[in-house]
């Protein structure tokens, strides 16, 4: 009996050692109840992210980490091992790896992940007791009760563009150390490219930086290219309600040292409700010596940010000749505030030139060279929903050049393809122009150019198709391919609301036609036991309260849809 027990134990250890390395993906799920919890599947997922990072660093076969929705706390001191104080704990990423969040914990293919459906939150709030403050004039904005919060939620170093952080929310970073600079900057992420020829230039996609703050700069993100190269790429990211007691309410970009570069690239991003006590409410960029600090900001929206100067952004050169200037094109700057000089509400500069092109901002003079205008962008809601209304002057006013051509990988903040109309739109969101013929196609597996006009260019979301249908002149028809569809969150809910609030919202007359196996499901986690005798068991806790909601419709036709759960 003893020998057989020993054999069984050795077998278990062997399986545990090799299971996570059998594929190139490690799985993380905070409430996983598997037997091994070795990261080899959703059923046996690691419960914390740091365990997955440690495994991936030791195993070159592992290329991706998939994280299910939930809140995850940093557990390791940046110097390695357990930290001496809870505030020092971070997620330390110093090798190239692809980290993808926002899964619900059942997906087997990447395209099955629905954006914002099951939020993955990397939080510096260890006690989970932050008091959120909406008043931007409060000295504690955007949160208080923060003595337990990490100085930095994430530290990045030695990363190339092969490194990816995708689909996570980073919140609760409080970089307020009394003396150590690296712990006074970058509450959410400190991207460290200090040191001779150091590099840290990851891709950051579909991420939300919310409720972070710092004492010295970059409430959410500090990009530190001092004698190094720090040029991360941000696509479809949101910087919301972050604050700095110095420069860069959300983002601080720093380049110093001969010939070194800190040139972050922003595409389809939103900076809203960020506060700096001094320069650059949304973004601050500093060029020192002969280094380059030249952010490229494309089709992004800066709204309701606040600073002493440069409510939206501030670009500064303290010394040295200009080797490269920042690029701002196809952007909207509106409702920003500069408390000392409102003329710099959109952007401010010191010894550097910034000439936006194809952009909307109040200080602009209408011209035929740079194609800027001071027209109001006419958002759906000027305080909270920065998508374009149907009469917005930003629709079909984008630039026509190599950077604005149709591309299957060029997406707006809602993951729609760019240039749904005759030209691309200005700002972070593309207006959902109805296709010719008032017929819209949807396919859950669509990964191509998503225009909705043909089967080969189908949208991947029924929610987006429903919004597009309301922009049609006739009686729109939505053709939905076979597959499983779950509703996105309601647009007026924040991403950390209960998932049972998801719904397919029908706001205009429409026909929705499915195929033989087109399923509309309220089972968000895909875990219902359909033949269970308990109709409201624990497997139903994630289900929508109701699946479809109609308001003021004159007509509605639903055909060949399997509506369940």
Steps between C-alpha positions, in 0.01 A plus 500: 500500500783740588681439170183547294424828684852619432464409131172696482661804666793492258259473208310805622822698537609401152168608351517828692849570369421444134134590455542875474778459243298277265356805323604858446224650719479528879155560654421716805161509676466645847223260605633186332409184690715249311703225665845599376468875431808484280376735227452229240129574436214711626399215728851479646589869475737685728312716746743791486682672215844499658513119503432502127770764443753292693411190300519683167839653581647156569347332195576630148214294348240720667404795281173627650327541836117507490329657803132459586293785638556590864731710717867407540745653748879535461702277730873545430746774585679643200830379645370141510346296777236619744492874564577656836188715474172452321546825305813362329321208339472504120447285196852492358518444122856496372486248213298485180166329553145556373256560787132500401215574738124531472416133449197349671675172566355266237651627173722279288564755223616860536218637284240363747608764752250790505649836589408622852269202557695346790739773624845399622617755757861527618459699818738667743224527762599208721220543751236573237381802694586803287246781516447627145473878466336656194579861590801600288567794736548272801856466632437124525374459141443233372495289819581504871545245780816389318761422765509137387535566125802397293728778382502346153261228389728388215869551424622435148859467384703341217196462273478517122194550279450121523378552858125557526259606773144469367156532653563590864400785729774638724385695803585597856868586447615766747860610434550713810823366654663771716844483338553234228436652154406173327220459754378857457424466128274282287228384738368237259814423296861611532664419167871498579756552223771653717859406440729486199308371194214362711178431313140470612248539218205261550164504323207595723161435343136520617608605849337738746705711741257618765532650849878519534712784637857609561697760693765586240357427155290269287197418712440189290813449286860621516706432187861532614743511207805644675809376310270237357225429248137508614250507213196293602200471267152568638195392300139547611589593858313721746660724762220595740506695827871488580692774681850629562620756751766598245489463118298260287170424668477173306829466307857631538743445211869563576801488266853593600852419385673527162303345213259308723129483427168497684244507221177335617234444236129545579228381261125520574550590867294714737638722777212624715461659843871490588655769723851642534586759763747657257556414132310263270170380641484207260858461375835671569811440288851620589800518265844555655831541315519341155259220583164458327168532678259497209167333576286405201132553582253388234120497495471543875275707727606726788201626695438653843863483613633772729838659579661833580621517139421262216173348613513231230875465453822695553818452295827639639866523391740623766818495289654370179406517136184352359558166335131407482172668587184346639231401252131571565257409224135408480441587868229671702590735788190640665371612843852491647601760759822694566451689825777757440453565129191359333659559160708189571198286586561270202878491518796702624862516384840624611779525237334247273246520222178301481287545190192276507355391167144390423405570861219667694588737787357832624819702442529394135458739212325344205757454224549309176858396574473301821124438472431586862175644629363641823157348443339321793543123449142431616560193712212273595556628855760771561575376851504123469442362149751631247367313200385722214137596451357482149551875442861515621742700280765236574331237281683423173754778556814291554820526302552295184856372512690180571423528871127521440441238232264210560669226699362182653696576819403867529220515757327771697449486875186287458693251283324615184698536179608846400352676197145373514397803294677677213794602723616415849353698787690730735538385859510162675163373376381429148138593433300188414397590146226277363608292196336557164178302472430518875622142548754427775693175540624355830731203557641418844819361344569807285857622532529681165409854395180543699276733303178297519425548129567141384537154647876520455516836682248417773491668839576267789247651741122508491509799737699701245264391221201621703661842543591512132141412408376815671708705253323347198236694305287204397393178674830333592553125499770339715620163365665301781720200415492184707688521827453592864437867585489662843416869557754767582456718803249780488681811372416707807649248745860503612697189420508369856121480531325167552500296179133419550430852368600403145227522240431515126342845483247553219452873448370518142285289271700214356489145364749251648534179301711206612608165360448140611736531797491869591488518880428811708599403851466669838745251649806726520739235632356223283459278804127430529403143579198493270362173633546588865194466722603829662390777265670775697811324624846655546581437134238766414651777714678652202195506270344820368189617682339514156652448159318748273365844588280701264414867532249682280510266200247530221590156363726207583556168326709218648551202270687170551669595828563258785442719808603327819604521865 
